[in-house]
């Protein structure tokens, strides 16, 4: 029994195909073959199964060897391509080799066929091994990125909860004010990477209070001037705590400056106007809103209209007038969304994401992060499972890895975009193989986004936000 060989033959002569298969058997192979003679048939054959080798006659009437080579290249598959022809001239043969053909042979003189096939199969196996090693490395890097991001988030969330638990008067305050601040930042055009730092800074805005004695922080009555002096040190303590931590250094604007005022009467540095970092100016509006809208031991939460009027009255004194305008717009948007049942997580409408990846560790890490961001998440680890899930639930976005088991991610994307029932579903292609042709192919398939692994979660957030906003779907709950 010979070595199995799946060979796709581009040929319009059955006799020539028979001779080719006979030569392969003589060389120790046991070929399983399909013969095609048109571009559509070639595309269908490439999509239906995996091939070890393509052998093409140069002069097939509907599909010469250069046309067949272009179809193979467009598929993105790395399959040895050998031209066997009695009519191809040397100039055309050289052109074909430059275009990516593996070799060419003359019909009737097939003595070189077996050595060429053996060489090309070995080369293809070596390329696959290199790609597999590269892909495994990128997947491990992606896993490390996701695990690190999860660890950072868990740490910051833990610190924020500890602060809220220590000062029960503001329990839950850190999460609420963080959500509002990042929503506001996005409205005024802050980039996704900068929103990461704003989120971290907002969560930790009162970290400096960890250094304030309980006798001052938890005092039920008013503070003396000496005690106020101690309390007003907490932004400085925040600076001292966070500045040595490299990944939090860019998040310092809010913990250090959130008590500065637009008119220069704030602390600790009496900064004025735009000398106050934008992140701190944004946070100040959200912070005051949450304070007056929350119940306190000494007063009940203010009604929304009273709180709005109060925020408006602080424009030009405590708050940046432009920030106040944007914040009031944000509040109106949230109110409208709540009334119409659109646009925010509080209404119960969460964006649905299908993640398709065969690396289980990354699949679960992506899922955990997206669920924590307020998304409804389904997963699939193969092309067939992905297509079945999409037909069942029609997700808002598909996050689709290229290297999944058959059909691969490109084929899944192609089928979605060609199907009138699913061509409206946005698809973000992700891949661990850094090949420019992959991105070109993703564009040709009308993918809505493209990510090279390893990518930061905030790159993914930016693409999802853009797609969901364009589709007028709900955006993230948390930031």
N, C-alpha and C positions, 0 to 999 in steps of 0.2 A: 504493500500500500504506500503510495507516494505522499509527499508533504501537501497538506491541504493548501489551496491557493484560490482566493476569490478574485476572479479577473473579469473586468468589464470591458467588452470588446466593441469598439466603434467601427462598424464594418457593414457594408451592404452586400457582401458576398458570403453566403453560407459555406461555400467550398473553402475560401480563404480562412474563415474562422476555424473550420475543421482541421486544416493544416497547422494552424497556430496551436490549437489545443493538442494535437498529436505531438508537436515538437516539445511542448511543455511536459507532457507525460514522459517522453523520452528522457527529459532532463531530471526526472525524479519528482515531479509535482503531480498532484491530483486536482486538476482545476474544476471549480464550480463557476460557471460563467453565465453572463447575459449579454446578448448582442443587441445593440441599438444603432439607429441610423438617422436620428434627428436630435435637435437640441432639447426638445421637450422630453423625449424618451430618456435622454442622458440625465437631465435634471431629476426626473422621476426615479431613475435607477439609483442615483447618488443619494436621494432622500430616503429610499426604502431600506437600504442596508449598508454595512461597512464593506469597502472593497480594499483588497491588498494592492491592486495593480489596474491601471487603465492602459489598454493597447489600442491605438487608433490608426486606421488607414488614413493616409493624407487626402485621398481623392474621393471620399464619400460624397455623393451628389448634394445632399441637404446639409452636410456637416463635415467640412474638411477638418484636418487635424488642428489647425490654428483656432478655428471656431470652437472645437471640442475642448481645447486647452483653456480657452477663455471661460467656458462654462464651468470647468473644474476649478479654476482660480476663483471665480465668483462664488462658488460654494464654500470657499474657505477651507476645504479639506486638503490635507497633505498626503496625496497619493501619488506614487511614481507614475509618470506618464511617458510611455514609449511609443514612438511613431514607427509603424512598419508600412512601407510603401514602395511601390515600383516606379512612382511618377514624381516624387518630390525632388526638386533640384537642390544643389548644394546651397545656393543663396537662401532659399526658403527654409532649408534644414537649419542653417545657422540662425536665421530669424526665430525659428521655433525654439531652439536651444536657449537663445537669449530671453525668450518670453517665459521660459520655465520648464520646457520639455526635458525629460531626463536623458533621453538618447534617441537615435533613429537608426532603423535597420532597413535593408533593402529586401523586398519580397523575393522569395525564391532563394535567398542566401541567408538562412536563419541560423548559421553556425554560431553567431555571436549572441543569440537570444538568451540562452540559459546563463552564460556568465553575466550578461547585462541585468537580467532579472535578479540573479543572486546578489549582485552588487547593490542594485537599487533597493531591494527589500532590506538588506543590512543597513544601508544608509538611512532608510525611512525608520527602521527600528531604533537606530541611534538618535535620530531627531526626536522621536516620540519619548525616548528615555530622558533626553535633555529637557524637553518641554514638561514632562511629568515631574522632574526634579524641580524645575523652576516654579511650576504651578503649586507643588507641595510647599515650597518655601514661601510663596506669596500667601497661600492659605494660612500657614502658620503665623506669618506676619499679621495677616488680617485678624486672626484669633487673638494675637497679643494686643493689637490696637483696641479691639472690642473689650477684652478683659480689663485693660488698663482704664479705658473710659468708664466701664462699669464700676471699677474700684474707686476712681475719682468721684463719680457721682454718689456712690454709697457713702463714702467718707464725708462729703459735703452735706448730704442729706442727714447723716448722723449728727454732725455738728449742729446743723440748723435745728434738729429736733431737740438736742440737748439744751440749746438756748431757749427754745420755746417752753420746754418743761421747767427750766429754772425760773423763768418769769411767766407764770401761768396767766398773767393778765393778758399776754399777747400770744397765747398758744395757737399755733397754726398761722400766725402772722407771717413768718418767713416765707412759707410756701405761697400764700396768697399774694404777697407783695412782689415776690419774684415773678410769678405768672404775669401780673399786670405790667411790671416794668419791661419785661421782654416783649410783650405784645406792643407796648408803646414804642420800644426801640425799633421794632420792625416797621411800624407805621411811619416813623420819621426817617427810615432808610438806612438804619444801621445794618452792616453786613452780617451774614450768618456767623463767620468766625468771631467777630466782635461781640455778637450776642452771647457766645459761649462765656466770655469773660464777664459780661453784664450779669448773666445768670448766676455765675459763681459768686460775684461780688454781692449781688442782692441776697442770695441765701445766707451769706456770712456778714451781712451789714452790721450786725450787733455783736460780732465775735469779741470785740473789745470789752463788752460787759462781763465777760468771764473774769476779768480782773477787778471788777467793782465788788466791794464787800456786800454781803447780803443785807447788812444793816442799812446800807444806802439804797441798793437796788430794790429791795423788798419793803422798804419803809412805807407803812400805810398812810402816813400823814405827809404834809409838805416837807420839802428838803430845805435845810438851812443853806446859807450862802457857801459855807465851807463844804457841805455835802454836794451842792451843785458843782462846785469846782472839781470835786472828785468824779462826779458823774460825767462831766464834760471831758474827762481824760479818755473816755472809752474809744474815740476815734484814733487817738495816738497809740493806745494799747493795740488796736487792730493793726496799725501800721507795723508795730514792733513784732506782733505775732506772725503776720503774713508775709512781710517783705523777704524773709529768708527762704521762703518756699517758692522755688522757681516757677512752677506752673500756676501759682496764684498771684504772682507779682503783677500781672496784667489785669487782675481783678480788684486791685486795691482802690480804685477811684471811688467806689461806693462806700466800702467800710471806712475809708479815711475822710471822705468829703461829704457824706450824706446829710450832715447838719449845717453845711454852708448855705447862705441865703443869697438870693439874687442881688439884694441891695447892700450886701457886704456886712450884715450884722450877725452872721452865723459864726460857728466855731468848727475846728480849732484855729483856723488861720485867717478868718474874716475875709475870705475870697469874695470877689464881686463879679457879677455878670458872667461873661463867657470865660473868665479865668477859672470858674468852677467847671470841672470835667463834665462833659455831656451826660455820661452815665449817671453821675450823681444828681444832675438836674432832673433827669427822667425819673430816677428812683424817688426823689423828694415828693413828686406829685402822687405817685402810687402809695407811698408810705403814709402821707397825710390822709389820703382817701380811706385807706384801710383802717387807720386809727379812728377816724370819726364815724366810720360805718360799723365798728365793732363795739359790743357791750363792754363797759368797764365798771368796776365796783362803785365808782362815784357818779356814773351817768349811763343812760341807755344809748344804744347806737342811734345815730342821726338818720332821719329819712333820706332817701337818695337825692331829692330835690334840694334839701338843705345842705347836704354835703357838696353837691355840684356848685351851688351858689358860693359856698365857702372857698372851694378851690378857685373859682373865678375871681373872688375878691383878693386872692393872694398873688395874682399876676402883677409882676413888677416890683413886689416887695420880697416876699419869701420865695416865689417861684418865677422861673423863666416864662415870660408871656407866651412865647412860641410853644413851649412845652405844655402850658396850660391849654392852649387852643387845640393842640394835638390830642391831649388827654381827654378833653371834653368830647372831641370827635370820636375817640375810641369808646368812651362810655355810651355814646349814642349808637355806635355800631353794635356794641354788645347788647344793648337794649333791643334794637331792631332785630338782631339775630335771635334773641330769646323769644321775642313775640312771634317771629315768622317760623321758628323752628329750624333755622338754618345757621350754619357757620360756626358754632362754638360747642365745645364738648358738654357744657352744662345742659344742653338740650337733649343729650343722649345720642346725638348723631356723630359717630366716630368714623374717620376715614378707614376704609378696609384695605389692607395690604396683603397681597399674596407674595411670600418669599419662596423662591425656587432655588435650591442649592443642595448638592449632594454631600457637602461637608457638614456633618451633623453638629459639630461644636459651633461652627459659625452660624448655622441655621438657628440654633437655640439662642445664641447671643444676640443676633439680630432681632429675633422674636421678643426676647426679654426687654430690649431697649425700646422697641416700637410700642409694645404694650404699655411700658412705663410712660410713654409719650402720649397715651390716650388713643392709640390705634387698635382696631380690631384686626387680628393677624391670623392668617392661615399659612400653612407651609406645605411644600411638596419637594420631593427629592429626585424627581425624574421628569422628563418632558411629557410622558403620557399622563402622569399624575397631575401635572400642572394644567394640561389641557382639560382634563376631566373636572378639576376644581373650578377653573375659569368658566366652563360651560354651566356649572351648577350655581355659582354665586356671583359672577361678574364683579370682581373687586374693583375698587377705585384706581389702584395702581398695582402693577406686577413688577416686582424686583427679581430679575431673571439672570441667573448665572449661565455663562456660555457652556461650560464644561460638564453639564449634567448628562446622565445616561439618556439614551435615545428616546425621542429625538432631542438633539442638542438645543441649546438656548436660541441660536439663530433660527433654527427651523421652527421652534415654537413661536418666536416673534413673527416670522413670515406668515405662519398660518393664522395667527391672530389678526394681523394687519390685512390679510386677504379675505377674511371672513366678515361680511357686513354686520353680523351680529356682535362681533368683538373688536372691530377695527377702531372703535372710539376709546378703548381701554388703554391708558398710557402704560408704556413699557420702559423700564430703566434696565439697560443691559449692564452686567458687571462681569469682569473677567480677571483671572490671575495671570493671563498670558499677555504681556505687553508687546503687542504687535500692531503697528499702525493700520494694517489691513483690517483688523477687527473693528476698529472705530469707523473706518470707511464703510465696511459692510453694515454696521449698525445703522449708519445714516441712510444707506441705500434701502434698508428694510423699514425705514421711518420710525426707528426707535425714538422715544421721547427723551431719553437720557442715557449717559454712558459713564461708567466708573471703572477705573483700573484699581484692582486690589494691590496692596492694602490701601483703603481709603478711610479717612476720618469720618466718624458719624455725622459731623457737622457738614461735610460735603454732601452726604446723603440727605440730610435735613434740608439743605438749600435746594436740591433738585426736587425733593418731594414738595416743599413749600411752593416752589414755582409751578409745578404741575397741578397741585391741588388748587392753588389760587386761580390758575387759568381755567380750570374746570369748575370753579366756584363750589369746590367741595370743602368740608370742614378741615381746618388746619389743626396743628398739634394742640393738645391740652396743656402740655408742660414745656418749659424751656430751660 
